[in-house]
Amino acid sequence: MSWQDIDHLLLGSAFTGVADQAPALPPRRGVVAGPLDLRLLELLTARLCHDLIGPIAAISNGVELLVDEPVLAGGHADQDFVHDAIALVGDSASRAATRLQFYRFAYGFGGESMVGSPPNELASRFFERTRITCDYGESIRALPLDWQRLACNLLLTGAEVLSRGGSLVLAVAPDGLDLEATGEFTALSPETSAALLLALPVAALTSRSVQAYFTGLLAETLGCRLVRTEELRRLRLTAVALAG
């Protein structure tokens, strides 16, 4: 993502009215012009690196195993061992590539067209080998790409509460773009809830709240704000259109 993209997101748009479904906008204490903009980039970069370090480290371990594998007396390596090591490297490389492709769209997309797999396929592969199922509805696939970018960031935000697994369902609802997260989860913290509403100062953001804040920024650039509804075992996040 370029500096120009970040500046555009942080400046946002001025909205004076709110749809009936959404409460009034909070003061924009988090949006500032200056050095604190770097805080957002630092935290998003840290999240990205944290999510990639696992599969990349596994690739390194697999290569080290192949290098250190002793040659048997007959001059041949243990073929089962080599096969397992290669499988480890291949699987880890696939997971790293899958995550990079998803994050490239979710964090870096800023145009009218994209190269490669559509967002629904990126999302499907991203959650494929996790304890979270992802239903990327047909109605979402028909939306413009900037709205699907918001949808993918909603998925990331919802996934954070499903540490024990569960399901994520994306759909176009009557009142806006809708994500429903269901499963055994911990409720959103006050910090994350404030970040969703862009009510948290940028200086107070952490690696746990920056995803919610970034999702809130994307919603605002599309003329929406996020509304949260929590029930037993269910979290609903809806991007509601602002009036005016």
C-alpha positions as a Python dict, from the first residue, in 0.01 Angstrom:
ca = {
    (1, 'M'): (0, 0, 0),
    (2, 'S'): (140, 339, -94),
    (3, 'W'): (169, 644, 132),
    (4, 'Q'): (-90, 812, -89),
    (5, 'D'): (-335, 529, -20),
    (6, 'I'): (-281, 559, 355),
    (7, 'D'): (-324, 937, 345),
    (8, 'H'): (-648, 892, 153),
    (9, 'L'): (-779, 644, 409),
    (10, 'L'): (-681, 856, 706),
    (11, 'L'): (-836, 1172, 569),
    (12, 'G'): (-1162, 989, 499),
    (13, 'S'): (-1480, 1180, 418),
    (14, 'A'): (-1688, 1424, 617),
    (15, 'F'): (-2033, 1290, 695),
    (16, 'T'): (-2296, 1496, 869),
    (17, 'G'): (-2592, 1254, 877),
    (18, 'V'): (-2632, 894, 977),
    (19, 'A'): (-2876, 628, 862),
    (20, 'D'): (-3149, 532, 1105),
    (21, 'Q'): (-2974, 205, 1189),
    (22, 'A'): (-2655, 371, 1310),
    (23, 'P'): (-2586, 601, 1605),
    (24, 'A'): (-2414, 936, 1557),
    (25, 'L'): (-2051, 941, 1451),
    (26, 'P'): (-1803, 977, 1738),
    (27, 'P'): (-1535, 1249, 1736),
    (28, 'R'): (-1254, 1159, 1497),
    (29, 'R'): (-976, 1169, 1757),
    (30, 'G'): (-785, 894, 1582),
    (31, 'V'): (-736, 1072, 1251),
    (32, 'V'): (-437, 1299, 1249),
    (33, 'A'): (-199, 1439, 993),
    (34, 'G'): (163, 1386, 1079),
    (35, 'P'): (404, 1138, 1237),
    (36, 'L'): (133, 928, 1402),
    (37, 'D'): (27, 808, 1057),
    (38, 'L'): (339, 593, 1073),
    (39, 'R'): (192, 410, 1373),
    (40, 'L'): (-80, 259, 1156),
    (41, 'L'): (173, 135, 900),
    (42, 'E'): (398, -10, 1169),
    (43, 'L'): (118, -209, 1329),
    (44, 'L'): (-25, -342, 1003),
    (45, 'T'): (325, -446, 895),
    (46, 'A'): (383, -618, 1229),
    (47, 'R'): (54, -811, 1192),
    (48, 'L'): (147, -919, 841),
    (49, 'C'): (493, -1037, 948),
    (50, 'H'): (350, -1222, 1248),
    (51, 'D'): (108, -1414, 1026),
    (52, 'L'): (379, -1506, 775),
    (53, 'I'): (663, -1598, 1008),
    (54, 'G'): (515, -1940, 1092),
    (55, 'P'): (501, -2089, 741),
    (56, 'I'): (827, -1919, 638),
    (57, 'A'): (1005, -2061, 943),
    (58, 'A'): (866, -2405, 853),
    (59, 'I'): (1013, -2372, 503),
    (60, 'S'): (1350, -2292, 658),
    (61, 'N'): (1324, -2591, 893),
    (62, 'G'): (1238, -2825, 607),
    (63, 'V'): (1536, -2708, 404),
    (64, 'E'): (1765, -2752, 706),
    (65, 'L'): (1638, -3106, 753),
    (66, 'L'): (1721, -3188, 392),
    (67, 'V'): (2067, -3037, 422),
    (68, 'D'): (2143, -3223, 746),
    (69, 'E'): (2001, -3561, 636),
    (70, 'P'): (2287, -3812, 656),
    (71, 'V'): (2356, -4024, 351),
    (72, 'L'): (2300, -4393, 414),
    (73, 'A'): (2575, -4651, 375),
    (74, 'G'): (2466, -4726, 22),
    (75, 'G'): (2501, -4365, -75),
    (76, 'H'): (2127, -4301, -76),
    (77, 'A'): (1927, -4075, 152),
    (78, 'D'): (1625, -4203, 343),
    (79, 'Q'): (1357, -4156, 77),
    (80, 'D'): (1071, -4141, 328),
    (81, 'F'): (1251, -3871, 524),
    (82, 'V'): (1323, -3672, 208),
    (83, 'H'): (963, -3706, 95),
    (84, 'D'): (832, -3579, 430),
    (85, 'A'): (1075, -3286, 433),
    (86, 'I'): (980, -3185, 79),
    (87, 'A'): (611, -3213, 169),
    (88, 'L'): (671, -2985, 469),
    (89, 'V'): (843, -2726, 251),
    (90, 'G'): (574, -2743, -17),
    (91, 'D'): (287, -2715, 230),
    (92, 'S'): (446, -2424, 414),
    (93, 'A'): (526, -2241, 89),
    (94, 'S'): (165, -2285, -20),
    (95, 'R'): (34, -2143, 309),
    (96, 'A'): (270, -1846, 291),
    (97, 'A'): (168, -1770, -68),
    (98, 'T'): (-202, -1801, 19),
    (99, 'R'): (-170, -1554, 304),
    (100, 'L'): (37, -1310, 99),
    (101, 'Q'): (-216, -1311, -184),
    (102, 'F'): (-505, -1249, 57),
    (103, 'Y'): (-327, -971, 244),
    (104, 'R'): (-213, -808, -82),
    (105, 'F'): (-580, -760, -168),
    (106, 'A'): (-708, -683, 181),
    (107, 'Y'): (-435, -430, 266),
    (108, 'G'): (-290, -325, -67),
    (109, 'F'): (-566, -312, -328),
    (110, 'G'): (-630, 39, -455),
    (111, 'G'): (-743, 12, -816),
    (112, 'E'): (-1039, -81, -1028),
    (113, 'S'): (-916, -423, -1137),
    (114, 'M'): (-701, -698, -994),
    (115, 'V'): (-474, -968, -1127),
    (116, 'G'): (-510, -1327, -1015),
    (117, 'S'): (-781, -1505, -820),
    (118, 'P'): (-1102, -1322, -726),
    (119, 'P'): (-1151, -1219, -360),
    (120, 'N'): (-1387, -1506, -278),
    (121, 'E'): (-1125, -1761, -384),
    (122, 'L'): (-854, -1579, -189),
    (123, 'A'): (-1075, -1586, 121),
    (124, 'S'): (-1165, -1952, 73),
    (125, 'R'): (-800, -2056, 52),
    (126, 'F'): (-703, -1829, 343),
    (127, 'F'): (-938, -2012, 582),
    (128, 'E'): (-912, -2353, 414),
    (129, 'R'): (-680, -2516, 667),
    (130, 'T'): (-803, -2337, 977),
    (131, 'R'): (-1072, -2411, 1233),
    (132, 'I'): (-1287, -2138, 1078),
    (133, 'T'): (-1527, -2198, 789),
    (134, 'C'): (-1588, -1907, 552),
    (135, 'D'): (-1908, -1855, 353),
    (136, 'Y'): (-1837, -1579, 100),
    (137, 'G'): (-2190, -1526, -32),
    (138, 'E'): (-2280, -1491, -399),
    (139, 'S'): (-2425, -1147, -327),
    (140, 'I'): (-2084, -1029, -204),
    (141, 'R'): (-1908, -1158, -516),
    (142, 'A'): (-2118, -925, -733),
    (143, 'L'): (-2005, -613, -544),
    (144, 'P'): (-1735, -375, -672),
    (145, 'L'): (-1383, -470, -565),
    (146, 'D'): (-1347, -189, -312),
    (147, 'W'): (-1653, -325, -129),
    (148, 'Q'): (-1510, -676, -145),
    (149, 'R'): (-1189, -539, 5),
    (150, 'L'): (-1397, -415, 299),
    (151, 'A'): (-1561, -759, 313),
    (152, 'C'): (-1221, -930, 339),
    (153, 'N'): (-1117, -699, 622),
    (154, 'L'): (-1444, -774, 799),
    (155, 'L'): (-1348, -1141, 772),
    (156, 'L'): (-1013, -1070, 939),
    (157, 'T'): (-1182, -871, 1214),
    (158, 'G'): (-1441, -1142, 1276),
    (159, 'A'): (-1179, -1417, 1274),
    (160, 'E'): (-1004, -1255, 1569),
    (161, 'V'): (-1286, -1352, 1804),
    (162, 'L'): (-1296, -1713, 1681),
    (163, 'S'): (-973, -1839, 1835),
    (164, 'R'): (-1147, -2170, 1911),
    (165, 'G'): (-1297, -2202, 1565),
    (166, 'G'): (-1637, -2127, 1421),
    (167, 'S'): (-1794, -1987, 1108),
    (168, 'L'): (-1789, -1658, 918),
    (169, 'V'): (-2075, -1570, 685),
    (170, 'L'): (-2064, -1269, 451),
    (171, 'A'): (-2380, -1141, 284),
    (172, 'V'): (-2547, -827, 154),
    (173, 'A'): (-2814, -737, 409),
    (174, 'P'): (-3097, -482, 372),
    (175, 'D'): (-2908, -238, 593),
    (176, 'G'): (-2563, -293, 438),
    (177, 'L'): (-2270, -529, 408),
    (178, 'D'): (-2302, -791, 679),
    (179, 'L'): (-2064, -1031, 854),
    (180, 'E'): (-2182, -1288, 1106),
    (181, 'A'): (-1927, -1471, 1322),
    (182, 'T'): (-2057, -1772, 1513),
    (183, 'G'): (-1876, -2000, 1756),
    (184, 'E'): (-1709, -2016, 2095),
    (185, 'F'): (-1545, -1676, 2117),
    (186, 'T'): (-1434, -1399, 2345),
    (187, 'A'): (-1637, -1080, 2309),
    (188, 'L'): (-1472, -781, 2146),
    (189, 'S'): (-1267, -584, 2393),
    (190, 'P'): (-1361, -220, 2465),
    (191, 'E'): (-1040, -121, 2284),
    (192, 'T'): (-1132, -312, 1968),
    (193, 'S'): (-1490, -189, 1977),
    (194, 'A'): (-1367, 170, 1998),
    (195, 'A'): (-1126, 105, 1710),
    (196, 'L'): (-1412, -18, 1490),
    (197, 'L'): (-1588, 314, 1544),
    (198, 'L'): (-1263, 510, 1483),
    (199, 'A'): (-1303, 646, 1836),
    (200, 'L'): (-960, 520, 1947),
    (201, 'P'): (-666, 761, 1904),
    (202, 'V'): (-404, 636, 1659),
    (203, 'A'): (-141, 661, 1933),
    (204, 'A'): (-342, 412, 2142),
    (205, 'L'): (-369, 147, 1871),
    (206, 'T'): (-207, -192, 1934),
    (207, 'S'): (-146, -501, 1723),
    (208, 'R'): (-478, -636, 1855),
    (209, 'S'): (-688, -330, 1765),
    (210, 'V'): (-528, -208, 1442),
    (211, 'Q'): (-724, -452, 1222),
    (212, 'A'): (-1055, -321, 1354),
    (213, 'Y'): (-938, 38, 1307),
    (214, 'F'): (-826, -23, 950),
    (215, 'T'): (-1160, -190, 875),
    (216, 'G'): (-1339, 113, 1015),
    (217, 'L'): (-1133, 340, 790),
    (218, 'L'): (-1222, 137, 482),
    (219, 'A'): (-1591, 152, 577),
    (220, 'E'): (-1578, 528, 608),
    (221, 'T'): (-1414, 575, 268),
    (222, 'L'): (-1714, 390, 122),
    (223, 'G'): (-1961, 615, 303),
    (224, 'C'): (-2037, 365, 578),
    (225, 'R'): (-1976, 307, 943),
    (226, 'L'): (-1959, -19, 1131),
    (227, 'V'): (-2232, -128, 1370),
    (228, 'R'): (-2165, -415, 1612),
    (229, 'T'): (-2425, -651, 1758),
    (230, 'E'): (-2325, -924, 2003),
    (231, 'E'): (-2533, -1217, 2120),
    (232, 'L'): (-2450, -1550, 2280),
    (233, 'R'): (-2200, -1722, 2049),
    (234, 'R'): (-2267, -1470, 1773),
    (235, 'L'): (-2110, -1143, 1660),
    (236, 'R'): (-2256, -938, 1377),
    (237, 'L'): (-2070, -653, 1208),
    (238, 'T'): (-2265, -445, 956),
    (239, 'A'): (-2137, -165, 733),
    (240, 'V'): (-2432, 76, 739),
    (241, 'A'): (-2457, 354, 480),
    (242, 'L'): (-2438, 707, 614),
    (243, 'A'): (-2692, 964, 510),
    (244, 'G'): (-2590, 1293, 349),
}
